[in-house]
Structure formats: C-alpha cells, structure tokens
Amino acid sequence: MSSVRRARPEDAAEVLRLRQLMIDSLWGDGSPGPAGAADWYAESLPTLRERLGEEDGDFAAFVVDRAGRPGALAALVAGTVEYRIGKAGNPRGRVGYVFSVATDPDARRRGYARACMTELLAWFRARGAGHVLLNASPEAEPLYASLGFTRDPDPSMRLPL
C-alpha cells in the first residue's frame, strides 16, 4: 500500500476532484445543485491551496498518491479542529470534524481510507481535540465503527446563508 502523507498546496485540484466524487456518491441524484454550484470549483481552489499550505492551522487533509500516475491521488480524508465552549468530557472545547473521505472507486478495499483516517485522528489528538464528529454513509459506517466511532442521536438543523 502507498503511504499516507499530508496534502500540500499542489494537491488542491485532486483534493477537490475527490471531494466531488464523495459528494456525487452521497447526493448524486442528478438534480441541479444550488445557484452558482458550477462555479464552486474555481472559487474554492485558491482558498484550498492556501489552507493546505498552513502547517499549523486548524485544517488538514491526508492523502494517498495514485500508483503510476504522478500528481494524482487515490484517497483523501480531510478535517478541521473547532473550538466550542468546554463541557464535561471535553473541558478544552476542542472538537475534530471529519468532512471529506473519498477513495477512487477502482482503488477501494485497499485500506487507504483507514490509513488516512488513522493519520487524521492522530492529528486531532495532537491538537487536543476532546472528540471527533463525522457524518457516515451506510457503506462507510463499518470502517468508522472499527475505529471506535459510535452513532449519536443528532439534533442538527441547517440554515443556508
């Protein structure tokens, strides 16, 4: 298996490609997205490049390179650390949030997502996160459960701005 590494600014286009792969697999019902959705890639790329260059920031992505294809990625895991007011069980209020996990379809079942998640979880621990949150598809739930994640009753609501 290829080794996991921290994504760099020059990986930004591939990170966005894998993120879109994840989005399509979850919500790829063919319906049109929100207004301006076609412009998201060009608008996201410069910010992502900048964030990938921040070694000590609150965002990180871990990737596996695509064997035999220089510059291409096979897998991605990305997350961020946020501050929330402390509470019992997490007095420092630092929370890890995983928001992009994707592997190219023909590179699946090789342990890439697990290896990337292991690195991201170590990164969260090093930054003092008290717990980690993620949204799991039914297909990915066994992976997360094997890493120790449990289902929470989620009272989340959303307001688009």
N, C-alpha and C positions, 0 to 999 in steps of 0.2 A: 504494500500500500504506500502511496505517496505520503510524505509527511505534511503535517498541518503547519501553516505559518500565518502570521498576522498579515492581513491585507494591506497593501500600500496604495498610494495615490494612483499609480499607473494601472491598478486593477479596477478602477472605478467603473469603466464601461462593462466589464464582465460581471462585477457585483450587481449592477443594475439589470443585466440580462438574466442572471439567476433569480434576482428578486421578482422580475416579471414572470419567470417560469413558476415561481411559488404562487404568485397572485393568480395566474391563469389556472393553476391546478386547484385552487380553492374556490375561485369565483368565476371561472372561465365558462360562463353560460351563454356567451355570445351577445349579451345585452350591451348597449353602449354605456360607457362609463360617464362620470360626471363631466360637466362642461370643462374644456381645457385639458382633458385627460391625455390627449395626443401630445401635448406639449410637456408632459411631466418629465420625460427623459432628459431633454435638453436643459430644462430648468434645474433638475436635480443633480446633474453631473458635476458642475463646478463646486457646489457645496459638499457633495460626497468626496470629491478629490481632496478638498481642504480638510474635512473631518478625518479622512484616512491618514492624513499627514500629522495629526495631533497625537503624538505618542502618549502623552499623559492626560488626554481628555477623558470625557465620560462616555465615549462611543468606541466600540471596537468591532472588527469583523475578522473572522478566521476562515481560511480557505484551504482547499487542496487544489494543486495545479493539475491540469489535464495532461495526462501522459501523452507524449508525442505531438502535442500542439502548443508550442511556445506562446505564452500570453493568454492562453485560455484556462478557465477554471472548471473543475469538475463539481465542486461543492462549496457551499457558503453557509456560515452561521454568523449573525450579527446581533448585537445587543447594546444596551446602554445602562448606565447606573444613574438613578434619580434619587434626589433627596425628598423624603416625606417626613413629616414630624414623627419623631420616635414614639414607640409604644412598647408594651411588654413583648418580649421575644425579638425585638429589633429596636433597642434604645437609641442607636445612632441614626435610625431612619433611612439608611441606605438600602435601596431596592434595585436588584438587577431585573432587566426586562429583555427577553429574547423576542425579536420581532421578524427575523428573516432566517429561515432554514430551508435550503434548497440544494438538491443534487440533480444533475442532468439525468434524465431517465435511463440512458444506457450506462451510467456509472453507479447506479444504485446497488444496494446489497453488498457493498464492499467495506462498510464501516466508516465511510467518510464523514457522514453526519455525526455519528457518535464521537469520532476523534475531534471534530471541530467543536462539538458541544463540550467535551471534556476540557478543551483549552479555554473556551469562553467561561465555563464555570470556575476555572482556576483564576481567570482574570477578575471575575466578580468577587471571589473570595479575597484576592489581593487588595481590592478596593473597599473592603469592609462591608459588602452587601449582607444584610441580615437574612434575606430570602430572594428567590428569583421567581418571576412570573412569566408565563407564556400562554398563548392560545394554541391548542393542539388539534390538528385534524385527526379524525378517527384512525387513519393509516399510520400516523406518527406517534400516537399515544403509547404504544408498547415501548418504543425507544425511550420516551421521556419517563415512563413508569420504571423502566430498568435503571434509569439514572437517579431515581428517588423522588420524582415529581408525583404529586397526588392531585386529584380533582378538587377544586374549590367550588362552592356554590357562588357564582359570580353575579353580583347585582349591578354590573356595569350598564351604563347608558351612554349614548353618544350624541353630540351636537356638532354638526358640520359648521365650520366658520368660513 
